[in-house]
Amino acid sequence: MNLVFTVMIIASLIMIIVVSPESAFSIMISGASSALKLAFTLIAIYAIWLSVLGLMEGIGLNKAMNKLFRPITKRLFKGESDLALEYITLNFSANLLGMGGAATPLGIKAMECMEDGSDKATDNMILFMVINSTSIQLIPATIIGLRAAAGSNAASDIILPSLIATVISTVTGVILAKVFAFITKKERKKDSVVLPKAPLFAKIKSRGKA
């Protein structure tokens, strides 16, 4: 993959130099400045929301949210420890507020707690990844911040469409993950059934004849 991107970059630079050499350096400089501007904008957004997350932990709001979401997480992630459920709840809370950067370390901690010692992802880990990928967004803070930085006159108009789209995608993802988990569990049970060896059948037959 790195080789493909390297070839694409080299080919693009050659084309720019051949077609319009006078604009090659100005394009690179403007691209670099735009990238730095975007990076600083995202840093500011994440700094604000990470501070909000720290305040939530300081005043104990994370524990209240843990109690609020506990019935849902306990039903979805059966058999997981209290610590794993707490990290899962905090991750969901951060994603609900659009704090993707704050949700990532919490998600990693939750994954570590859900490991069963094997090198394979468990059904709960897969479900957790699906929910994180779809991620219901009550307040898409990052997108709102980017729209505002780009000069949007109504940066918050994205809230309702984002909420509808993410609710549909999350519900669909959870249903599909549960269905596939059920199917794979049935297949594992079939594979785990070991038929008796032939000599045993022979003994049973001989006893029946006797």
TABELTA-V292717 format. One record per backbone hydrogen bond with DSSP energy under -1.0 kcal/mol. NH is the residue of the N-H (numbers start at 1). CO is the residue of the C=O. Records with the same first field share a line. If there is no record, write none. Layout:
BEGIN
NH=CO ; CO
END
This chain:
BEGIN
5=1
6=2
7=3
8=4
9=5
10=6
11=7
12=8
13=9
14=10
15=11
16=12
17=13
18=14
19=15
20=16
23=20
27=23
28=24
29=25
30=26
31=27
32=28
33=29
34=30
35=31
36=32
37=33
38=34
39=35
40=36
41=37
42=38
43=39
44=40
45=41
46=42
47=43
48=44
49=45
50=46
51=47
52=48
53=49
54=50
55=51
56=52
57=53
58=54
59=55
61=56
62=56
64=60
65=61
66=62
67=63
68=64
69=65
70=66
73=69
74=70
75=71
76=72
77=73
80=77
85=81
86=82
87=83
88=84
89=85
90=86
91=87
92=88
93=89
94=90
95=91
96=92
97=93
98=95
99=94
100=98
103=99
104=100
107=103
108=104
109=105
110=106
111=107
112=108
113=109
114=110
126=122
127=123
128=124
129=125
130=126
131=127
132=128
133=129
134=130
135=131
138=96
139=96
141=139
144=140
145=141
146=142
147=143
148=144
149=145
150=146
151=148
152=147
157=154
159=156
162=158
163=159
164=160
165=161
166=162
167=163
168=164
169=165
170=166
171=167
172=168
173=169
174=170
175=171
176=172
177=173
178=174
179=175
180=176
181=177
182=178
183=179
184=180
185=181
186=182
187=183
188=184
189=185
190=186
191=187
192=188
201=197
202=198
203=199
204=200
205=201
206=202
207=203
208=204
209=205
210=206
END
